[in-house]
Amino acid sequence: MFRTHTCGELRIEDKGNKTTLSGWVQTIRKFGSITFVDLRDRYGMTQLLFSEELNTILEQNPLGREFVIQATGTVNERSNKNPQLPTGDIEILVTEFTILNKSITPPFTIQDDTDGGDDLRMKYRFLDLRRQAVRQNLELRYAVGRATRNYLHDQQFLDIETPFLIKSTPEGARDFVVPSRMNPGQFYALPQSPQTFKQLLMVSGYDRYYQIVKCFRDEDLRADRQPEFTQIDCEMAFVEQEDILNMFEGLIRHIFREVKKIDYTEKIERITWSEAMWQYGNDKPDARFEMKLCNLKFPAHVFNDKKDISHLISNVGFNVFDDAETVIAIAFPGCAEFTRKQLDELTEWVKRPQIGMKGMVNIKCNADGSLKSSVDKFYTEEKLKAIAEATHAKAGDLILILAGNEEKTRKAASELRLHLAQQLGFRKPEEFKLLWVLDFPLFEYAEEDNRWVARHHPFTSPKPSDIQTMIDNNPVIEHAADYLKHPYASIKANAYDMVLNGHEIGGGSIRIYQKELQQKMFAALGMDEDEQKHKFGFLLGAFEYGAPPHGGIAFGFDRLCALLGGSETIRDFIAFPKNNSGRDIMIDAPSTIDEKQFTELQIKLNLNE
C-alpha cells in the first residue's frame, strides 16, 4: 500500500495514529540535526519531521524538490502550527521513507506565486498542473460540470453523444477538416457545434437533449477563445422562448448555488438588443454598474424610435458635433477631480488605433454646482447644465463625450465605459450580474457581397410576428446604400443571449422547423436549391417527417468556469490549452506528418502556391 491517507486529510484528532503518505516534495528545511519536508499531493500538504537518526540516511539519499516519496510515521501535534493549512496543527514523525522517483530541478517553482512565465508554464503544463491555483481551477470546472449534469438529469434531459466527423457546411467560422483515407479527395469536418444533430434528435422525438461537448473552430485566438472548446449544448421540443429562458435561468441559479454557494435570487433583467447597443454600446453589457451611454445625437436611420435631443449640442458653431453622425456622452461618478494630466491620458487612450477616436470632450460637474468644460467657448452654462441633466450627472461627476461615425463611436464609448469602470474598481470579479439580451436582428448586411448573412445561424427562426414579412418579401437588395430600408433589416430573431459580467456565456434561439420556411431562410442567405440540397438536404428531408417546434441554447462551458473562478481567461480553466497561435507547445502540435501518410491519403502538399 503506497498510502493510508492523503496529504490533506489528517487532523489533530488523528494524533498518535500511524500513517503512510505518498506525494511530491514541495520544500525542504534543515534545522540542525532535524529536517522538515512539506509533502504535497492533489488533496493538500502535510509537514514531515525527519529525526536525527533519519537525517543520516537523508544525507546519503538527499531529497530534492518534486521528488516522489513515500513516508511512514506517527501523527504528532506541531509545536509551530500553521493556521493557513487545514493540516497545520499536525506533522508526521517519520520512521521510514522511500524515494519512489527522483526529479530534476523544475524549470519554475511549483507554487501559486510561481516565477514561471506563460510560455514556460505552457511548455511544461504537466508541471504547471501541480500548482494549487491550477488544481482549484480544474476542480471548479469539474464542479460546474457535475452541477450541470445533476440539474439537467432532474429535468429529464438525456445526455446523447453526436459525431465528431461530420460534413463541412461552413456558415460561420472556418472548419477544421479531416481527410478520409477510405474516400480519397473527400474530407470530414470537425463540428463547430452539434447544431443540426440536436435538431434531428428533436425530429426523432428526444424532446430534452444535452451534451457537455467539444466543438472546433479554426479562428484567430485571444484570451477567451481556443480552437477546441467545450459547450453545454441543450435542445428542447414543444417549447417557446419563455420555456427556454425559465429552464436555463434555473440551470444557472443551480450552478451558482452548488459551485459558488451563492443563492442568486435576483430577478434576471431582460433587455432588447437595441437597448443593449444604445445604452451600453455592445450586445453583452456589463451591468454590474450603471454609467449608461447617453446618445445626444442619433444617426438619421434610428430617429423614428429614439428621442431626439440633438438640439442640446447643435447650432453653436462646434463642427465636431454638428458634422458627426453620432454623439455619445457618459457620466462617470466622482471623477470631476481628475487632473489635467489624467484627462490628457484618457484623451490619448481614445485616440489609440484600437479605439480610433480623434479626440474627446469633457465636462466637469464641480461640487459647488458649477460646470467646467473643454468646449466652454461654444457652450453656455445653461447648455452644459442641459447636457448634464440628460446624462443624469451629479455634482462631482465627470462627463466624457465622443463624436463621429456611428459604429466606431458606439464601440469606443463602450470601451471607454469599461476602461474607466475597471480603473474605478466597479468591475469586481467576486460580484455577479446576469441578464438576458433578446430580439436580435435576424440578418446582418454583408456590404462586400451586397447580401444578407445570418447574425446567429441559418436555423434561427424569426419572431412569430416577423415570419410573414420574411415570406412575403424578396431578399434581394437593389440599392446597397438603402439596405436599412429593406423589410429584412427590421426582422427580429427569436433568439436570446445570457450575459454574465459583460461576457456572453450562452446563446440560443427557437429554431425553424418547417421545410418551406427553412428553404426561404437559405435562399435569403444566397443559397440556390442545389446548394441547399448539397449542404442541408438531410435536414430539409427530416423536416418532411413531422418535425416538432423546438429551440435550445449553448453555454460556453470554459468561459462560464473562468468567470465563476474570477478570471476572464479561459486558458486557466482548461487542462491542456493552446497558446495564442493555436499551438500546443508542450507536445509541439500541430506538426508535420510522414510522407507515407500523405501517400495513403492521396494528398500532395504545395506550400509555395
Secondary structure in CASP SS format (residue, H / E / C, confidence):
PFRMAT SS
TARGET T0000
AUTHOR 0000-0000-0000
METHOD secondary structure of the structure
MODEL  1
M C 1.00
F C 1.00
R C 1.00
T C 1.00
H C 1.00
T C 1.00
C C 1.00
G C 1.00
E C 1.00
L C 1.00
R C 1.00
I H 1.00
E H 1.00
D H 1.00
K C 1.00
G C 1.00
N C 1.00
K E 1.00
T E 1.00
T E 1.00
L E 1.00
S E 1.00
G E 1.00
W E 1.00
V E 1.00
Q E 1.00
T E 1.00
I E 1.00
R E 1.00
K E 1.00
F E 1.00
G C 1.00
S C 1.00
I E 1.00
T E 1.00
F E 1.00
V E 1.00
D E 1.00
L E 1.00
R E 1.00
D E 1.00
R C 1.00
Y C 1.00
G E 1.00
M E 1.00
T E 1.00
Q E 1.00
L E 1.00
L E 1.00
F E 1.00
S C 1.00
E H 1.00
E H 1.00
L H 1.00
N H 1.00
T H 1.00
I H 1.00
L H 1.00
E H 1.00
Q H 1.00
N C 1.00
P C 1.00
L C 1.00
G C 1.00
R C 1.00
E C 1.00
F C 1.00
V E 1.00
I E 1.00
Q E 1.00
A E 1.00
T E 1.00
G E 1.00
T E 1.00
V E 1.00
N E 1.00
E E 1.00
R C 1.00
S C 1.00
N C 1.00
K C 1.00
N C 1.00
P C 1.00
Q C 1.00
L C 1.00
P C 1.00
T C 1.00
G C 1.00
D C 1.00
I E 1.00
E E 1.00
I E 1.00
L E 1.00
V E 1.00
T E 1.00
E E 1.00
F E 1.00
T E 1.00
I E 1.00
L E 1.00
N E 1.00
K C 1.00
S C 1.00
I C 1.00
T C 1.00
P C 1.00
P C 1.00
F C 1.00
T C 1.00
I C 1.00
Q C 1.00
D C 1.00
D C 1.00
T C 1.00
D C 1.00
G C 1.00
G C 1.00
D H 1.00
D H 1.00
L H 1.00
R H 1.00
M H 1.00
K H 1.00
Y C 1.00
R H 1.00
F H 1.00
L H 1.00
D H 1.00
L C 1.00
R C 1.00
R C 1.00
Q H 1.00
A H 1.00
V H 1.00
R H 1.00
Q H 1.00
N H 1.00
L H 1.00
E H 1.00
L H 1.00
R H 1.00
Y H 1.00
A H 1.00
V H 1.00
G H 1.00
R H 1.00
A H 1.00
T H 1.00
R H 1.00
N H 1.00
Y H 1.00
L H 1.00
H H 1.00
D H 1.00
Q C 1.00
Q C 1.00
F C 1.00
L E 1.00
D E 1.00
I C 1.00
E C 1.00
T C 1.00
P C 1.00
F C 1.00
L C 1.00
I E 1.00
K C 1.00
S C 1.00
T C 1.00
P C 1.00
E C 1.00
G C 1.00
A C 1.00
R E 1.00
D C 1.00
F C 1.00
V E 1.00
V E 1.00
P E 1.00
S C 1.00
R C 1.00
M C 1.00
N C 1.00
P C 1.00
G C 1.00
Q C 1.00
F E 1.00
Y E 1.00
A E 1.00
L C 1.00
P C 1.00
Q C 1.00
S C 1.00
P C 1.00
Q H 1.00
T H 1.00
F H 1.00
K H 1.00
Q H 1.00
L H 1.00
L H 1.00
M H 1.00
V H 1.00
S C 1.00
G C 1.00
Y C 1.00
D C 1.00
R E 1.00
Y E 1.00
Y E 1.00
Q E 1.00
I E 1.00
V E 1.00
K E 1.00
C E 1.00
F E 1.00
R C 1.00
D E 1.00
E C 1.00
D C 1.00
L C 1.00
R E 1.00
A C 1.00
D C 1.00
R E 1.00
Q C 1.00
P C 1.00
E E 1.00
F E 1.00
T E 1.00
Q E 1.00
I E 1.00
D E 1.00
C E 1.00
E E 1.00
M E 1.00
A E 1.00
F C 1.00
V C 1.00
E C 1.00
Q H 1.00
E H 1.00
D H 1.00
I H 1.00
L H 1.00
N H 1.00
M H 1.00
F H 1.00
E H 1.00
G H 1.00
L H 1.00
I H 1.00
R H 1.00
H H 1.00
I H 1.00
F H 1.00
R H 1.00
E H 1.00
V H 1.00
K H 1.00
K C 1.00
I C 1.00
D C 1.00
Y C 1.00
T C 1.00
E C 1.00
K C 1.00
I C 1.00
E E 1.00
R E 1.00
I E 1.00
T E 1.00
W H 1.00
S H 1.00
E H 1.00
A H 1.00
M H 1.00
W H 1.00
Q H 1.00
Y H 1.00
G C 1.00
N C 1.00
D C 1.00
K C 1.00
P C 1.00
D C 1.00
A C 1.00
R C 1.00
F C 1.00
E C 1.00
M C 1.00
K C 1.00
L C 1.00
C E 1.00
N E 1.00
L E 1.00
K E 1.00
F C 1.00
P C 1.00
A H 1.00
H H 1.00
V H 1.00
F H 1.00
N H 1.00
D H 1.00
K C 1.00
K C 1.00
D C 1.00
I C 1.00
S H 1.00
H H 1.00
L H 1.00
I C 1.00
S C 1.00
N C 1.00
V C 1.00
G C 1.00
F C 1.00
N H 1.00
V H 1.00
F H 1.00
D H 1.00
D C 1.00
A C 1.00
E C 1.00
T E 1.00
V E 1.00
I E 1.00
A E 1.00
I E 1.00
A E 1.00
F E 1.00
P C 1.00
G C 1.00
C C 1.00
A C 1.00
E C 1.00
F C 1.00
T C 1.00
R H 1.00
K H 1.00
Q H 1.00
L H 1.00
D H 1.00
E H 1.00
L H 1.00
T H 1.00
E H 1.00
W H 1.00
V H 1.00
K H 1.00
R C 1.00
P C 1.00
Q C 1.00
I C 1.00
G C 1.00
M C 1.00
K C 1.00
G C 1.00
M C 1.00
V E 1.00
N E 1.00
I E 1.00
K E 1.00
C E 1.00
N C 1.00
A C 1.00
D C 1.00
G C 1.00
S C 1.00
L E 1.00
K E 1.00
S E 1.00
S C 1.00
V C 1.00
D C 1.00
K C 1.00
F C 1.00
Y C 1.00
T C 1.00
E H 1.00
E H 1.00
K H 1.00
L H 1.00
K H 1.00
A H 1.00
I H 1.00
A H 1.00
E H 1.00
A H 1.00
T C 1.00
H C 1.00
A C 1.00
K C 1.00
A C 1.00
G C 1.00
D C 1.00
L E 1.00
I E 1.00
L E 1.00
I E 1.00
L E 1.00
A E 1.00
G E 1.00
N C 1.00
E H 1.00
E H 1.00
K H 1.00
T H 1.00
R H 1.00
K H 1.00
A H 1.00
A H 1.00
S H 1.00
E H 1.00
L H 1.00
R H 1.00
L H 1.00
H H 1.00
L H 1.00
A H 1.00
Q H 1.00
Q H 1.00
L C 1.00
G C 1.00
F C 1.00
R C 1.00
K C 1.00
P C 1.00
E C 1.00
E C 1.00
F C 1.00
K C 1.00
L E 1.00
L E 1.00
W E 1.00
V E 1.00
L E 1.00
D C 1.00
F C 1.00
P E 1.00
L C 1.00
F E 1.00
E E 1.00
Y E 1.00
A E 1.00
E C 1.00
E C 1.00
D C 1.00
N C 1.00
R E 1.00
W E 1.00
V E 1.00
A E 1.00
R C 1.00
H C 1.00
H C 1.00
P C 1.00
F C 1.00
T E 1.00
S C 1.00
P E 1.00
K C 1.00
P H 1.00
S H 1.00
D H 1.00
I H 1.00
Q H 1.00
T H 1.00
M H 1.00
I H 1.00
D H 1.00
N C 1.00
N C 1.00
P C 1.00
V C 1.00
I C 1.00
E C 1.00
H C 1.00
A H 1.00
A H 1.00
D H 1.00
Y H 1.00
L H 1.00
K H 1.00
H C 1.00
P H 1.00
Y H 1.00
A H 1.00
S H 1.00
I C 1.00
K E 1.00
A E 1.00
N C 1.00
A E 1.00
Y E 1.00
D E 1.00
M E 1.00
V E 1.00
L E 1.00
N C 1.00
G C 1.00
H E 1.00
E E 1.00
I E 1.00
G E 1.00
G E 1.00
G E 1.00
S E 1.00
I E 1.00
R E 1.00
I C 1.00
Y C 1.00
Q C 1.00
K H 1.00
E H 1.00
L H 1.00
Q H 1.00
Q H 1.00
K H 1.00
M H 1.00
F H 1.00
A H 1.00
A H 1.00
L C 1.00
G C 1.00
M C 1.00
D C 1.00
E H 1.00
D H 1.00
E H 1.00
Q H 1.00
K H 1.00
H H 1.00
K H 1.00
F H 1.00
G H 1.00
F H 1.00
L H 1.00
L H 1.00
G H 1.00
A H 1.00
F H 1.00
E H 1.00
Y H 1.00
G C 1.00
A C 1.00
P C 1.00
P C 1.00
H E 1.00
G E 1.00
G E 1.00
I E 1.00
A E 1.00
F E 1.00
G E 1.00
F H 1.00
D H 1.00
R H 1.00
L H 1.00
C H 1.00
A H 1.00
L H 1.00
L H 1.00
G C 1.00
G C 1.00
S C 1.00
E C 1.00
T C 1.00
I H 1.00
R H 1.00
D H 1.00
F H 1.00
I C 1.00
A C 1.00
F C 1.00
P C 1.00
K C 1.00
N C 1.00
N C 1.00
S C 1.00
G C 1.00
R C 1.00
D E 1.00
I C 1.00
M C 1.00
I C 1.00
D C 1.00
A E 1.00
P C 1.00
S C 1.00
T C 1.00
I C 1.00
D C 1.00
E H 1.00
K H 1.00
Q H 1.00
F H 1.00
T H 1.00
E H 1.00
L H 1.00
Q C 1.00
I C 1.00
K C 1.00
L C 1.00
N C 1.00
L C 1.00
N C 1.00
E C 1.00
END
